[in-house]
Amino acid sequence: MKVEINIEWLLEKKNMKLSDLEKKVSLSYQQLWNIKEWRTTKVSFETIWELLKGFKCKPNDLFKLTK
């Protein structure tokens, strides 16, 4: 199994764009885009915390398991 970050789904669910999320977190647009496009291989706990705050969601909303 693989753990994926649900950024695209959360952006749609919250009716947001990456630029909207960028304004709510201390991450750059480029960092967010890299995570969204799967160009990042590792994500720190600080980044996860920022995403949770930015989306105002729980970890089980942010992550999904895939095969």
PQR file with spaces between the fields and no chain letter, atoms N, CA, C, O and H, PARSE charges and radii, in Angstrom:
ATOM       1  N    MET     1       0.836   -1.191    0.000 -0.4000 1.5000
ATOM       2  CA   MET     1       0.000    0.000    0.000 -0.0000 2.0000
ATOM       3  C    MET     1       0.878    1.250    0.000  0.5500 1.7000
ATOM       4  O    MET     1       2.024    1.242    0.448 -0.5500 1.4000
ATOM       5  N    LYS     2       0.298    2.299   -0.512 -0.4000 1.5000
ATOM       6  CA   LYS     2       0.999    3.576   -0.624 -0.0000 2.0000
ATOM       7  C    LYS     2       0.128    4.660    0.010  0.5500 1.7000
ATOM       8  O    LYS     2      -1.095    4.644   -0.131 -0.5500 1.4000
ATOM       9  H    LYS     2      -0.633    2.305   -0.876  0.4000 1.0000
ATOM      10  N    VAL     3       0.763    5.596    0.705 -0.4000 1.5000
ATOM      11  CA   VAL     3       0.055    6.721    1.305 -0.0000 2.0000
ATOM      12  C    VAL     3       0.180    7.910    0.358  0.5500 1.7000
ATOM      13  O    VAL     3       1.279    8.255   -0.075 -0.5500 1.4000
ATOM      14  H    VAL     3       1.756    5.610    0.819  0.4000 1.0000
ATOM      15  N    GLU     4      -0.942    8.527    0.044 -0.4000 1.5000
ATOM      16  CA   GLU     4      -0.942    9.698   -0.832 -0.0000 2.0000
ATOM      17  C    GLU     4      -1.577   10.882   -0.111  0.5500 1.7000
ATOM      18  O    GLU     4      -2.414   10.715    0.776 -0.5500 1.4000
ATOM      19  H    GLU     4      -1.835    8.247    0.396  0.4000 1.0000
ATOM      20  N    ILE     5      -1.162   12.068   -0.508 -0.4000 1.5000
ATOM      21  CA   ILE     5      -1.744   13.293    0.048 -0.0000 2.0000
ATOM      22  C    ILE     5      -2.835   13.759   -0.905  0.5500 1.7000
ATOM      23  O    ILE     5      -2.623   13.898   -2.110 -0.5500 1.4000
ATOM      24  H    ILE     5      -0.482   12.203   -1.228  0.4000 1.0000
ATOM      25  N    ASN     6      -3.983   13.991   -0.342 -0.4000 1.5000
ATOM      26  CA   ASN     6      -5.212   14.308   -1.079 -0.0000 2.0000
ATOM      27  C    ASN     6      -5.360   15.799   -1.403  0.5500 1.7000
ATOM      28  O    ASN     6      -6.467   16.326   -1.292 -0.5500 1.4000
ATOM      29  H    ASN     6      -4.155   13.878    0.637  0.4000 1.0000
ATOM      30  N    ILE     7      -4.323   16.477   -1.788 -0.4000 1.5000
ATOM      31  CA   ILE     7      -4.422   17.933   -1.978 -0.0000 2.0000
ATOM      32  C    ILE     7      -5.455   18.300   -3.040  0.5500 1.7000
ATOM      33  O    ILE     7      -6.279   19.188   -2.825 -0.5500 1.4000
ATOM      34  H    ILE     7      -3.424   16.049   -1.879  0.4000 1.0000
ATOM      35  N    GLU     8      -5.413   17.637   -4.155 -0.4000 1.5000
ATOM      36  CA   GLU     8      -6.343   17.991   -5.243 -0.0000 2.0000
ATOM      37  C    GLU     8      -7.800   17.820   -4.796  0.5500 1.7000
ATOM      38  O    GLU     8      -8.639   18.682   -5.058 -0.5500 1.4000
ATOM      39  H    GLU     8      -4.743   16.915   -4.330  0.4000 1.0000
ATOM      40  N    TRP     9      -8.089   16.719   -4.129 -0.4000 1.5000
ATOM      41  CA   TRP     9      -9.447   16.449   -3.637 -0.0000 2.0000
ATOM      42  C    TRP     9      -9.875   17.505   -2.618  0.5500 1.7000
ATOM      43  O    TRP     9     -11.005   17.992   -2.663 -0.5500 1.4000
ATOM      44  H    TRP     9      -7.407   16.019   -3.916  0.4000 1.0000
ATOM      45  N    LEU    10      -8.969   17.859   -1.695 -0.4000 1.5000
ATOM      46  CA   LEU    10      -9.301   18.871   -0.688 -0.0000 2.0000
ATOM      47  C    LEU    10      -9.488   20.246   -1.316  0.5500 1.7000
ATOM      48  O    LEU    10     -10.361   21.006   -0.897 -0.5500 1.4000
ATOM      49  H    LEU    10      -8.051   17.463   -1.658  0.4000 1.0000
ATOM      50  N    LEU    11      -8.679   20.568   -2.312 -0.4000 1.5000
ATOM      51  CA   LEU    11      -8.858   21.850   -2.995 -0.0000 2.0000
ATOM      52  C    LEU    11     -10.250   21.932   -3.622  0.5500 1.7000
ATOM      53  O    LEU    11     -10.924   22.957   -3.522 -0.5500 1.4000
ATOM      54  H    LEU    11      -7.970   19.951   -2.652  0.4000 1.0000
ATOM      55  N    GLU    12     -10.671   20.852   -4.264 -0.4000 1.5000
ATOM      56  CA   GLU    12     -12.008   20.821   -4.866 -0.0000 2.0000
ATOM      57  C    GLU    12     -13.094   20.886   -3.792  0.5500 1.7000
ATOM      58  O    GLU    12     -14.058   21.640   -3.920 -0.5500 1.4000
ATOM      59  H    GLU    12     -10.123   20.020   -4.345  0.4000 1.0000
ATOM      60  N    LYS    13     -12.930   20.095   -2.744 -0.4000 1.5000
ATOM      61  CA   LYS    13     -13.928   20.033   -1.670 -0.0000 2.0000
ATOM      62  C    LYS    13     -14.093   21.389   -0.989  0.5500 1.7000
ATOM      63  O    LYS    13     -15.209   21.794   -0.662 -0.5500 1.4000
ATOM      64  H    LYS    13     -12.146   19.483   -2.640  0.4000 1.0000
ATOM      65  N    LYS    14     -12.979   22.087   -0.777 -0.4000 1.5000
ATOM      66  CA   LYS    14     -13.005   23.391   -0.102 -0.0000 2.0000
ATOM      67  C    LYS    14     -13.183   24.550   -1.082  0.5500 1.7000
ATOM      68  O    LYS    14     -13.188   25.714   -0.682 -0.5500 1.4000
ATOM      69  H    LYS    14     -12.073   21.758   -1.043  0.4000 1.0000
ATOM      70  N    ASN    15     -13.331   24.221   -2.377 -0.4000 1.5000
ATOM      71  CA   ASN    15     -13.492   25.243   -3.417 -0.0000 2.0000
ATOM      72  C    ASN    15     -12.350   26.264   -3.369  0.5500 1.7000
ATOM      73  O    ASN    15     -12.574   27.475   -3.346 -0.5500 1.4000
ATOM      74  H    ASN    15     -13.328   23.275   -2.702  0.4000 1.0000
ATOM      75  N    MET    16     -11.126   25.742   -3.354 -0.4000 1.5000
ATOM      76  CA   MET    16      -9.932   26.568   -3.245 -0.0000 2.0000
ATOM      77  C    MET    16      -9.014   26.321   -4.434  0.5500 1.7000
ATOM      78  O    MET    16      -9.127   25.322   -5.144 -0.5500 1.4000
ATOM      79  H    MET    16     -10.944   24.759   -3.373  0.4000 1.0000
ATOM      80  N    LYS    17      -8.107   27.261   -4.622 -0.4000 1.5000
ATOM      81  CA   LYS    17      -7.014   27.114   -5.581 -0.0000 2.0000
ATOM      82  C    LYS    17      -5.719   27.029   -4.775  0.5500 1.7000
ATOM      83  O    LYS    17      -5.694   27.356   -3.589 -0.5500 1.4000
ATOM      84  H    LYS    17      -8.015   28.073   -4.045  0.4000 1.0000
ATOM      85  N    LEU    18      -4.657   26.592   -5.423 -0.4000 1.5000
ATOM      86  CA   LEU    18      -3.369   26.538   -4.717 -0.0000 2.0000
ATOM      87  C    LEU    18      -2.974   27.911   -4.184  0.5500 1.7000
ATOM      88  O    LEU    18      -2.410   28.012   -3.094 -0.5500 1.4000
ATOM      89  H    LEU    18      -4.677   26.326   -6.387  0.4000 1.0000
ATOM      90  N    SER    19      -3.258   28.946   -4.926 -0.4000 1.5000
ATOM      91  CA   SER    19      -2.913   30.302   -4.474 -0.0000 2.0000
ATOM      92  C    SER    19      -3.690   30.683   -3.212  0.5500 1.7000
ATOM      93  O    SER    19      -3.174   31.413   -2.366 -0.5500 1.4000
ATOM      94  H    SER    19      -3.716   28.863   -5.812  0.4000 1.0000
ATOM      95  N    ASP    20      -4.929   30.194   -3.079 -0.4000 1.5000
ATOM      96  CA   ASP    20      -5.704   30.438   -1.856 -0.0000 2.0000
ATOM      97  C    ASP    20      -5.051   29.734   -0.671  0.5500 1.7000
ATOM      98  O    ASP    20      -4.924   30.304    0.412 -0.5500 1.4000
ATOM      99  H    ASP    20      -5.349   29.601   -3.766  0.4000 1.0000
ATOM     100  N    LEU    21      -4.641   28.486   -0.893 -0.4000 1.5000
ATOM     101  CA   LEU    21      -3.993   27.719    0.163 -0.0000 2.0000
ATOM     102  C    LEU    21      -2.666   28.357    0.554  0.5500 1.7000
ATOM     103  O    LEU    21      -2.317   28.406    1.733 -0.5500 1.4000
ATOM     104  H    LEU    21      -4.744   28.023   -1.773  0.4000 1.0000
ATOM     105  N    GLU    22      -1.937   28.838   -0.428 -0.4000 1.5000
ATOM     106  CA   GLU    22      -0.644   29.476   -0.164 -0.0000 2.0000
ATOM     107  C    GLU    22      -0.790   30.642    0.816  0.5500 1.7000
ATOM     108  O    GLU    22       0.081   30.856    1.660 -0.5500 1.4000
ATOM     109  H    GLU    22      -2.220   28.798   -1.386  0.4000 1.0000
ATOM     110  N    LYS    23      -1.869   31.384    0.709 -0.4000 1.5000
ATOM     111  CA   LYS    23      -2.105   32.529    1.589 -0.0000 2.0000
ATOM     112  C    LYS    23      -2.388   32.106    3.028  0.5500 1.7000
ATOM     113  O    LYS    23      -2.217   32.898    3.954 -0.5500 1.4000
ATOM     114  H    LYS    23      -2.576   31.210    0.024  0.4000 1.0000
ATOM     115  N    LYS    24      -2.820   30.859    3.215 -0.4000 1.5000
ATOM     116  CA   LYS    24      -3.189   30.378    4.550 -0.0000 2.0000
ATOM     117  C    LYS    24      -2.069   29.628    5.259  0.5500 1.7000
ATOM     118  O    LYS    24      -2.163   29.371    6.459 -0.5500 1.4000
ATOM     119  H    LYS    24      -2.958   30.216    2.462  0.4000 1.0000
ATOM     120  N    VAL    25      -1.020   29.277    4.539 -0.4000 1.5000
ATOM     121  CA   VAL    25       0.052   28.465    5.122 -0.0000 2.0000
ATOM     122  C    VAL    25       1.406   29.131    4.904  0.5500 1.7000
ATOM     123  O    VAL    25       1.533   30.079    4.129 -0.5500 1.4000
ATOM     124  H    VAL    25      -0.944   29.486    3.564  0.4000 1.0000
ATOM     125  N    SER    26       2.406   28.619    5.599 -0.4000 1.5000
ATOM     126  CA   SER    26       3.758   29.169    5.415 -0.0000 2.0000
ATOM     127  C    SER    26       4.557   28.281    4.462  0.5500 1.7000
ATOM     128  O    SER    26       5.701   27.920    4.737 -0.5500 1.4000
ATOM     129  H    SER    26       2.303   27.849    6.229  0.4000 1.0000
ATOM     130  N    LEU    27       3.930   27.940    3.340 -0.4000 1.5000
ATOM     131  CA   LEU    27       4.569   27.168    2.276 -0.0000 2.0000
ATOM     132  C    LEU    27       4.439   27.965    0.986  0.5500 1.7000
ATOM     133  O    LEU    27       3.457   28.677    0.775 -0.5500 1.4000
ATOM     134  H    LEU    27       3.000   28.233    3.117  0.4000 1.0000
ATOM     135  N    SER    28       5.431   27.836    0.141 -0.4000 1.5000
ATOM     136  CA   SER    28       5.385   28.577   -1.121 -0.0000 2.0000
ATOM     137  C    SER    28       4.459   27.879   -2.114  0.5500 1.7000
ATOM     138  O    SER    28       4.125   26.704   -1.963 -0.5500 1.4000
ATOM     139  H    SER    28       6.229   27.258    0.313  0.4000 1.0000
ATOM     140  N    TYR    29       4.060   28.628   -3.120 -0.4000 1.5000
ATOM     141  CA   TYR    29       3.232   28.060   -4.185 -0.0000 2.0000
ATOM     142  C    TYR    29       3.967   26.889   -4.839  0.5500 1.7000
ATOM     143  O    TYR    29       3.359   25.862   -5.140 -0.5500 1.4000
ATOM     144  H    TYR    29       4.331   29.582   -3.242  0.4000 1.0000
ATOM     145  N    GLN    30       5.270   27.046   -5.056 -0.4000 1.5000
ATOM     146  CA   GLN    30       6.067   25.990   -5.691 -0.0000 2.0000
ATOM     147  C    GLN    30       6.081   24.722   -4.844  0.5500 1.7000
ATOM     148  O    GLN    30       5.958   23.621   -5.380 -0.5500 1.4000
ATOM     149  H    GLN    30       5.763   27.881   -4.811  0.4000 1.0000
ATOM     150  N    GLN    31       6.228   24.864   -3.535 -0.4000 1.5000
ATOM     151  CA   GLN    31       6.193   23.694   -2.652 -0.0000 2.0000
ATOM     152  C    GLN    31       4.842   22.988   -2.742  0.5500 1.7000
ATOM     153  O    GLN    31       4.784   21.763   -2.848 -0.5500 1.4000
ATOM     154  H    GLN    31       6.328   25.758   -3.099  0.4000 1.0000
ATOM     155  N    LEU    32       3.771   23.753   -2.700 -0.4000 1.5000
ATOM     156  CA   LEU    32       2.434   23.173   -2.784 -0.0000 2.0000
ATOM     157  C    LEU    32       2.212   22.491   -4.123  0.5500 1.7000
ATOM     158  O    LEU    32       1.647   21.399   -4.188 -0.5500 1.4000
ATOM     159  H    LEU    32       3.818   24.748   -2.614  0.4000 1.0000
ATOM     160  N    TRP    33       2.659   23.138   -5.185 -0.4000 1.5000
ATOM     161  CA   TRP    33       2.506   22.562   -6.520 -0.0000 2.0000
ATOM     162  C    TRP    33       3.281   21.251   -6.635  0.5500 1.7000
ATOM     163  O    TRP    33       2.787   20.282   -7.212 -0.5500 1.4000
ATOM     164  H    TRP    33       3.118   24.025   -5.132  0.4000 1.0000
ATOM     165  N    ASN    34       4.498   21.222   -6.086 -0.4000 1.5000
ATOM     166  CA   ASN    34       5.299   20.002   -6.129 -0.0000 2.0000
ATOM     167  C    ASN    34       4.619   18.858   -5.385  0.5500 1.7000
ATOM     168  O    ASN    34       4.650   17.719   -5.851 -0.5500 1.4000
ATOM     169  H    ASN    34       4.900   22.009   -5.617  0.4000 1.0000
ATOM     170  N    ILE    35       4.018   19.135   -4.263 -0.4000 1.5000
ATOM     171  CA   ILE    35       3.299   18.100   -3.515 -0.0000 2.0000
ATOM     172  C    ILE    35       2.089   17.636   -4.316  0.5500 1.7000
ATOM     173  O    ILE    35       1.846   16.436   -4.442 -0.5500 1.4000
ATOM     174  H    ILE    35       3.993   20.060   -3.885  0.4000 1.0000
ATOM     175  N    LYS    36       1.344   18.570   -4.847 -0.4000 1.5000
ATOM     176  CA   LYS    36       0.139   18.248   -5.615 -0.0000 2.0000
ATOM     177  C    LYS    36       0.457   17.405   -6.849  0.5500 1.7000
ATOM     178  O    LYS    36      -0.297   16.493   -7.189 -0.5500 1.4000
ATOM     179  H    LYS    36       1.542   19.545   -4.745  0.4000 1.0000
ATOM     180  N    GLU    37       1.557   17.703   -7.513 -0.4000 1.5000
ATOM     181  CA   GLU    37       1.930   17.018   -8.750 -0.0000 2.0000
ATOM     182  C    GLU    37       2.819   15.794   -8.517  0.5500 1.7000
ATOM     183  O    GLU    37       3.347   15.226   -9.473 -0.5500 1.4000
ATOM     184  H    GLU    37       2.169   18.444   -7.238  0.4000 1.0000
ATOM     185  N    TRP    38       2.986   15.390   -7.284 -0.4000 1.5000
ATOM     186  CA   TRP    38       3.779   14.208   -6.920 -0.0000 2.0000
ATOM     187  C    TRP    38       5.241   14.338   -7.325  0.5500 1.7000
ATOM     188  O    TRP    38       5.872   13.357   -7.717 -0.5500 1.4000
ATOM     189  H    TRP    38       2.557   15.851   -6.507  0.4000 1.0000
ATOM     190  N    ARG    39       5.769   15.531   -7.231 -0.4000 1.5000
ATOM     191  CA   ARG    39       7.184   15.760   -7.527 -0.0000 2.0000
ATOM     192  C    ARG    39       8.004   15.793   -6.238  0.5500 1.7000
ATOM     193  O    ARG    39       9.206   16.056   -6.268 -0.5500 1.4000
ATOM     194  H    ARG    39       5.256   16.329   -6.912  0.4000 1.0000
ATOM     195  N    THR    40       7.359   15.530   -5.123 -0.4000 1.5000
ATOM     196  CA   THR    40       8.004   15.498   -3.819 -0.0000 2.0000
ATOM     197  C    THR    40       8.036   14.062   -3.332  0.5500 1.7000
ATOM     198  O    THR    40       7.035   13.350   -3.411 -0.5500 1.4000
ATOM     199  H    THR    40       6.382   15.316   -5.099  0.4000 1.0000
ATOM     200  N    THR    41       9.181   13.637   -2.831 -0.4000 1.5000
ATOM     201  CA   THR    41       9.282   12.258   -2.338 -0.0000 2.0000
ATOM     202  C    THR    41       9.128   12.172   -0.823  0.5500 1.7000
ATOM     203  O    THR    41       8.767   11.121   -0.294 -0.5500 1.4000
ATOM     204  H    THR    41       9.995   14.214   -2.767  0.4000 1.0000
ATOM     205  N    LYS    42       9.400   13.277   -0.122 -0.4000 1.5000
ATOM     206  CA   LYS    42       9.283   13.299    1.333 -0.0000 2.0000
ATOM     207  C    LYS    42       8.571   14.571    1.765  0.5500 1.7000
ATOM     208  O    LYS    42       8.754   15.637    1.178 -0.5500 1.4000
ATOM     209  H    LYS    42       9.693   14.131   -0.552  0.4000 1.0000
ATOM     210  N    VAL    43       7.757   14.436    2.803 -0.4000 1.5000
ATOM     211  CA   VAL    43       7.046   15.591    3.342 -0.0000 2.0000
ATOM     212  C    VAL    43       7.289   15.611    4.851  0.5500 1.7000
ATOM     213  O    VAL    43       7.090   14.600    5.524 -0.5500 1.4000
ATOM     214  H    VAL    43       7.608   13.570    3.280  0.4000 1.0000
ATOM     215  N    SER    44       7.710   16.740    5.375 -0.4000 1.5000
ATOM     216  CA   SER    44       8.013   16.847    6.798 -0.0000 2.0000
ATOM     217  C    SER    44       6.731   16.980    7.624  0.5500 1.7000
ATOM     218  O    SER    44       5.665   17.303    7.100 -0.5500 1.4000
ATOM     219  H    SER    44       7.872   17.561    4.828  0.4000 1.0000
ATOM     220  N    PHE    45       6.861   16.725    8.916 -0.4000 1.5000
ATOM     221  CA   PHE    45       5.726   16.896    9.816 -0.0000 2.0000
ATOM     222  C    PHE    45       5.274   18.351    9.850  0.5500 1.7000
ATOM     223  O    PHE    45       4.084   18.625   10.003 -0.5500 1.4000
ATOM     224  H    PHE    45       7.727   16.462    9.342  0.4000 1.0000
ATOM     225  N    GLU    46       6.205   19.278    9.709 -0.4000 1.5000
ATOM     226  CA   GLU    46       5.846   20.705    9.676 -0.0000 2.0000
ATOM     227  C    GLU    46       4.964   21.009    8.458  0.5500 1.7000
ATOM     228  O    GLU    46       3.989   21.753    8.561 -0.5500 1.4000
ATOM     229  H    GLU    46       7.172   19.055    9.585  0.4000 1.0000
ATOM     230  N    THR    47       5.310   20.434    7.325 -0.4000 1.5000
ATOM     231  CA   THR    47       4.516   20.631    6.107 -0.0000 2.0000
ATOM     232  C    THR    47       3.126   20.021    6.278  0.5500 1.7000
ATOM     233  O    THR    47       2.125   20.627    5.898 -0.5500 1.4000
ATOM     234  H    THR    47       6.102   19.829    7.241  0.4000 1.0000
ATOM     235  N    ILE    48       3.073   18.832    6.847 -0.4000 1.5000
ATOM     236  CA   ILE    48       1.775   18.188    7.097 -0.0000 2.0000
ATOM     237  C    ILE    48       0.937   19.074    8.012  0.5500 1.7000
ATOM     238  O    ILE    48      -0.252   19.273    7.764 -0.5500 1.4000
ATOM     239  H    ILE    48       3.886   18.340    7.157  0.4000 1.0000
ATOM     240  N    TRP    49       1.544   19.603    9.060 -0.4000 1.5000
ATOM     241  CA   TRP    49       0.821   20.473    9.992 -0.0000 2.0000
ATOM     242  C    TRP    49       0.282   21.717    9.272  0.5500 1.7000
ATOM     243  O    TRP    49      -0.858   22.123    9.495 -0.5500 1.4000
ATOM     244  H    TRP    49       2.510   19.442    9.262  0.4000 1.0000
ATOM     245  N    GLU    50       1.100   22.309    8.418 -0.4000 1.5000
ATOM     246  CA   GLU    50       0.661   23.485    7.664 -0.0000 2.0000
ATOM     247  C    GLU    50      -0.529   23.146    6.765  0.5500 1.7000
ATOM     248  O    GLU    50      -1.480   23.923    6.677 -0.5500 1.4000
ATOM     249  H    GLU    50       2.026   21.978    8.237  0.4000 1.0000
ATOM     250  N    LEU    51      -0.480   22.000    6.104 -0.4000 1.5000
ATOM     251  CA   LEU    51      -1.593   21.586    5.236 -0.0000 2.0000
ATOM     252  C    LEU    51      -2.865   21.340    6.052  0.5500 1.7000
ATOM     253  O    LEU    51      -3.958   21.722    5.633 -0.5500 1.4000
ATOM     254  H    LEU    51       0.292   21.369    6.175  0.4000 1.0000
ATOM     255  N    LEU    52      -2.722   20.709    7.202 -0.4000 1.5000
ATOM     256  CA   LEU    52      -3.893   20.474    8.061 -0.0000 2.0000
ATOM     257  C    LEU    52      -4.509   21.799    8.510  0.5500 1.7000
ATOM     258  O    LEU    52      -5.731   21.953    8.509 -0.5500 1.4000
ATOM     259  H    LEU    52      -1.834   20.399    7.542  0.4000 1.0000
ATOM     260  N    LYS    53      -3.662   22.748    8.891 -0.4000 1.5000
ATOM     261  CA   LYS    53      -4.171   24.073    9.293 -0.0000 2.0000
ATOM     262  C    LYS    53      -4.808   24.796    8.121  0.5500 1.7000
ATOM     263  O    LYS    53      -5.883   25.381    8.258 -0.5500 1.4000
ATOM     264  H    LYS    53      -2.670   22.623    8.892  0.4000 1.0000
ATOM     265  N    GLY    54      -4.148   24.758    6.964 -0.4000 1.5000
ATOM     266  CA   GLY    54      -4.644   25.474    5.792 -0.0000 2.0000
ATOM     267  C    GLY    54      -5.993   24.959    5.318  0.5500 1.7000
ATOM     268  O    GLY    54      -6.864   25.737    4.926 -0.5500 1.4000
ATOM     269  H    GLY    54      -3.275   24.283    6.853  0.4000 1.0000
ATOM     270  N    PHE    55      -6.158   23.649    5.357 -0.4000 1.5000
ATOM     271  CA   PHE    55      -7.425   23.044    4.927 -0.0000 2.0000
ATOM     272  C    PHE    55      -8.440   22.938    6.058  0.5500 1.7000
ATOM     273  O    PHE    55      -9.615   22.658    5.818 -0.5500 1.4000
ATOM     274  H    PHE    55      -5.451   23.018    5.675  0.4000 1.0000
ATOM     275  N    LYS    56      -7.987   23.162    7.298 -0.4000 1.5000
ATOM     276  CA   LYS    56      -8.848   22.979    8.478 -0.0000 2.0000
ATOM     277  C    LYS    56      -9.481   21.590    8.423  0.5500 1.7000
ATOM     278  O    LYS    56     -10.701   21.435    8.463 -0.5500 1.4000
ATOM     279  H    LYS    56      -7.033   23.389    7.493  0.4000 1.0000
ATOM     280  N    CYS    57      -8.606   20.587    8.331 -0.4000 1.5000
ATOM     281  CA   CYS    57      -9.079   19.211    8.218 -0.0000 2.0000
ATOM     282  C    CYS    57      -8.313   18.311    9.181  0.5500 1.7000
ATOM     283  O    CYS    57      -7.384   18.748    9.860 -0.5500 1.4000
ATOM     284  H    CYS    57      -7.614   20.713    8.299  0.4000 1.0000
ATOM     285  N    LYS    58      -8.716   17.069    9.223 -0.4000 1.5000
ATOM     286  CA   LYS    58      -8.059   16.062   10.055 -0.0000 2.0000
ATOM     287  C    LYS    58      -7.118   15.239    9.187  0.5500 1.7000
ATOM     288  O    LYS    58      -7.266   15.220    7.965 -0.5500 1.4000
ATOM     289  H    LYS    58      -9.470   16.714    8.671  0.4000 1.0000
ATOM     290  N    PRO    59      -6.149   14.557    9.803 -0.5600 1.5000
ATOM     291  CA   PRO    59      -5.206   13.764    9.017  0.2800 2.0000
ATOM     292  C    PRO    59      -5.870   12.743    8.091  0.5500 1.7000
ATOM     293  O    PRO    59      -5.387   12.511    6.982 -0.5500 1.4000
ATOM     294  N    ASN    60      -6.957   12.142    8.527 -0.4000 1.5000
ATOM     295  CA   ASN    60      -7.603   11.147    7.661 -0.0000 2.0000
ATOM     296  C    ASN    60      -8.249   11.781    6.432  0.5500 1.7000
ATOM     297  O    ASN    60      -8.561   11.070    5.476 -0.5500 1.4000
ATOM     298  H    ASN    60      -7.349   12.330    9.427  0.4000 1.0000
ATOM     299  N    ASP    61      -8.458   13.097    6.428 -0.4000 1.5000
ATOM     300  CA   ASP    61      -8.926   13.798    5.232 -0.0000 2.0000
ATOM     301  C    ASP    61      -7.752   14.104    4.288  0.5500 1.7000
ATOM     302  O    ASP    61      -7.907   14.114    3.067 -0.5500 1.4000
ATOM     303  H    ASP    61      -8.205   13.675    7.204  0.4000 1.0000
ATOM     304  N    LEU    62      -6.598   14.349    4.873 -0.4000 1.5000
ATOM     305  CA   LEU    62      -5.431   14.742    4.099 -0.0000 2.0000
ATOM     306  C    LEU    62      -4.774   13.565    3.379  0.5500 1.7000
ATOM     307  O    LEU    62      -4.226   13.719    2.287 -0.5500 1.4000
ATOM     308  H    LEU    62      -6.473   14.341    5.865  0.4000 1.0000
ATOM     309  N    PHE    63      -4.837   12.391    4.002 -0.4000 1.5000
ATOM     310  CA   PHE    63      -4.164   11.221    3.451 -0.0000 2.0000
ATOM     311  C    PHE    63      -5.146   10.188    2.935  0.5500 1.7000
ATOM     312  O    PHE    63      -6.278   10.094    3.410 -0.5500 1.4000
ATOM     313  H    PHE    63      -5.282   12.265    4.889  0.4000 1.0000
ATOM     314  N    LYS    64      -4.697    9.409    1.948 -0.4000 1.5000
ATOM     315  CA   LYS    64      -5.473    8.263    1.487 -0.0000 2.0000
ATOM     316  C    LYS    64      -4.506    7.122    1.192  0.5500 1.7000
ATOM     317  O    LYS    64      -3.356    7.349    0.816 -0.5500 1.4000
ATOM     318  H    LYS    64      -3.778    9.485    1.562  0.4000 1.0000
ATOM     319  N    LEU    65      -4.979    5.911    1.364 -0.4000 1.5000
ATOM     320  CA   LEU    65      -4.189    4.717    1.077 -0.0000 2.0000
ATOM     321  C    LEU    65      -4.561    4.196   -0.299  0.5500 1.7000
ATOM     322  O    LEU    65      -5.743    4.100   -0.631 -0.5500 1.4000
ATOM     323  H    LEU    65      -5.914    5.726    1.670  0.4000 1.0000
ATOM     324  N    THR    66      -3.572    3.864   -1.090 -0.4000 1.5000
ATOM     325  CA   THR    66      -3.814    3.287   -2.410 -0.0000 2.0000
ATOM     326  C    THR    66      -2.975    2.026   -2.550  0.5500 1.7000
ATOM     327  O    THR    66      -2.036    1.797   -1.788 -0.5500 1.4000
ATOM     328  H    THR    66      -2.612    3.942   -0.820  0.4000 1.0000
ATOM     329  N    LYS    67      -3.325    1.234   -3.514 -0.4000 1.5000
ATOM     330  CA   LYS    67      -2.557   -0.004   -3.758 -0.0000 2.0000
ATOM     331  C    LYS    67      -1.439    0.241   -4.726  0.5500 1.7000
ATOM     332  O    LYS    67      -0.689   -0.681   -5.050 -0.5500 1.4000
ATOM     333  H    LYS    67      -4.088    1.421   -4.133  0.4000 1.0000
